[in-house]
């Protein structure tokens, strides 16, 4: 496997990421995305998380377009950020500072090319897909895994999302108890890996790894040939152990702490 990822493959993953996010916002009440003429994107999911409501700056910066979208998001009433592929130039940093976006969060974009995976579930564990009829079960498991309020988790577990033909929610049950979650979005020949979580008391037992592998297997069986994920430092080593590689790092200019 090559050590570096081509610009073409990276751009394809980035395009699939935005396609997946746009599809999600189609199904979330009040959410929307917009693509500016100069390539800037606006993403508003309604979620109270700065990195999920963002002005996405393309490789070619148009500061007027960025500022227009920043003004729009600043009036939306939810935390928001400015997201940049790579380093932030001084003029963009100054623009962000005018809107109080002086914090910095860096998230990697990892990509994966389809390969054979042999999944062995831990004893007592089972992986299953979740329909909209079990939205509350999924939300409760998400809340436990992420340590978030249940009312926020419900926004990530809307029946419209769980029942969409190009999306799948997954739960790993341990002796009948939902202990880990995952959510896949198919975008062309890519699958986006979202909302992976495991309750703290069940970590370091192989449950999350088994669920990620099962999700990848299911996506490949459905026609996906590549995957992408944005990972925290906690989950990144696991994904890299499965063959995911760093495509690029995204910088989010967020509200100051």
Rosetta blueprint (number, residue, H / E / L):
1 X L
2 X L
3 X L
4 X L
5 X L
6 X L
7 X H
8 X H
9 X H
10 X H
11 X H
12 X H
13 X H
14 X H
15 X H
16 X H
17 X H
18 X H
19 X H
20 X H
21 X H
22 X H
23 X H
24 X H
25 X H
26 X H
27 X H
28 X L
29 X L
30 X L
31 X L
32 X E
33 X E
34 X E
35 X E
36 X L
37 X L
38 X L
39 X L
40 X L
41 X E
42 X E
43 X E
44 X E
45 X L
46 X L
47 X L
48 X L
49 X L
50 X H
51 X H
52 X H
53 X E
54 X E
55 X E
56 X E
57 X E
58 X L
59 X L
60 X L
61 X L
62 X L
63 X H
64 X H
65 X H
66 X H
67 X H
68 X H
69 X H
70 X H
71 X H
72 X H
73 X H
74 X H
75 X L
76 X L
77 X L
78 X L
79 X L
80 X L
81 X E
82 X E
83 X E
84 X E
85 X E
86 X L
87 X L
88 X L
89 X L
90 X H
91 X H
92 X H
93 X H
94 X H
95 X H
96 X H
97 X H
98 X H
99 X L
100 X L
101 X L
102 X L
103 X E
104 X E
105 X E
106 X E
107 X E
108 X E
109 X E
110 X E
111 X E
112 X E
113 X E
114 X L
115 X L
116 X L
117 X L
118 X L
119 X L
120 X L
121 X L
122 X L
123 X L
124 X L
125 X E
126 X E
127 X E
128 X E
129 X E
130 X E
131 X L
132 X H
133 X H
134 X H
135 X H
136 X H
137 X H
138 X H
139 X H
140 X H
141 X H
142 X H
143 X H
144 X H
145 X H
146 X H
147 X L
148 X L
149 X L
150 X H
151 X H
152 X H
153 X H
154 X H
155 X H
156 X L
157 X L
158 X L
159 X H
160 X H
161 X H
162 X H
163 X L
164 X L
165 X L
166 X L
167 X E
168 X E
169 X E
170 X E
171 X E
172 X E
173 X E
174 X E
175 X L
176 X L
177 X E
178 X E
179 X E
180 X E
181 X E
182 X E
183 X E
184 X E
185 X E
186 X E
187 X E
188 X L
189 X L
190 X E
191 X E
192 X E
193 X E
194 X E
195 X E
196 X E
197 X E
198 X E
199 X L
200 X H
201 X H
202 X H
203 X L
204 X L
205 X L
206 X L
207 X H
208 X H
209 X H
210 X H
211 X H
212 X H
213 X H
214 X H
215 X H
216 X H
217 X H
218 X H
219 X H
220 X H
221 X H
222 X L
223 X L
224 X L
225 X L
226 X E
227 X E
228 X E
229 X E
230 X E
231 X E
232 X L
233 X H
234 X H
235 X H
236 X H
237 X H
238 X H
239 X H
240 X H
241 X H
242 X L
243 X L
244 X L
245 X E
246 X E
247 X E
248 X E
249 X E
250 X E
251 X E
252 X E
253 X E
254 X E
255 X L
256 X L
257 X L
